[in-house]
Structures are given as C-alpha cells and as structure tokens.
Amino acid sequence: MPRRSMLSAAERNSLLKIPTTQNNLIRRYAFNELDLSIIRQHRGPENRLGFAVHLSFMLACSACWQSLRARFMAGAMPDG
C-alpha cells in the first residue's frame, strides 16, 4: 500500500528548503525576546547554540503544522 503524503510537494519543499535571501533567513531563524529568554534560562553557555538551532527548526515545523491543521479543519487534505 503506498504511503499517504500529508504535505504537498510545494509544502514539503517550503519546509525543507534553506532560505536564500536575508529577509527569509531573518524571518525563519530570528528569535523574539521570549525565545531568547527561554534559551538563556534553561540552557548553560555550552549548550545555547545547539538549543537555539533546535528551537529554530521546531518553530519552523510548528508553522508548517499549523498550516496543515488549518487545511485539515477546512477539509482540504490532499488525497494520497
């Protein structure tokens, strides 16, 4: 049985594509004050960069999942 894809090819590309413009890099990977506070409070100096990288990917994936959830709630899931 073929696997059902939850993301369209365009959505998958959008999620995995590395931004190439400065504006897109900033939009995707810049932290707000709350994010910076979490990084500072919960991780030691030796782990902050790694935690920040994980947080940036988690936030990017979260935006994708929110979009996918909205499509699901609207009944617009792709057939697969």
N, C-alpha and C positions, 0 to 999 in steps of 0.2 A: 504494500500500500504506500503510495507516495506521501511524503511529508507535506503537511499543510503549512504554508508560509503565512505568518501573521503580519509581515511587513511587505509592502510592495517593493519592487526593485529600487524605485526612487527613494522610498523611505529608508531602506537599508543603506543605500549609497549616502544619503544625507547623514545618517547616524555614524557611519564608519569613515567617511571622507575627512581627511585632515584639512582644516580651513587654510586657505592660501592668502587671504587678504588680512591686513592688520585689523580692520573692523570686525571681521568674523572671528579672528583669534581672540580679540578682546571680549566680544560678546559671549563666546563659548567658555573661555577659561579665566575670566576676571572674577575675583571674589568680592562680594559685598562685605560690609562690616560684620554682619552676623557670621558669615563663613570664616572670616579672619579670626573672630573671637573664638569660634569652636576650635580652629586649628591651634591657636595659642594656648587655650585652656586644657585641652585634652591630649596633647602630644608633647613629648620632650623635644629639645632642639635637634637631636639626631634623627628624629622621625617626621618632622614637619613637612619636608618636601614630599616624601612618599605619601603621607596622608593627604596633602594638598592635591597631588596628582590623582589619587583615588577619588577624592571628593569631586574634582572637576569632571571625571568620567561618569561618576554617579549622577551628578546634576545634569549632564548632557543626556544620559539614558533616561532620567526621570522626565525630561521634556518630551522625549520620544514616546514614552509610555503614556504620558498624559494625553498626547495627541491620539495615540492608538485607542485609549479608553474612550475618548470623546467620539471617535468613529464607531466604536463598538456600541456605545449607548445610542447612537443615531441610526444603528442598523446598517452601517456601511462597511462591514468587514469584507475583505476580498475573499472570493471563493477560491478554494485551493485544491 
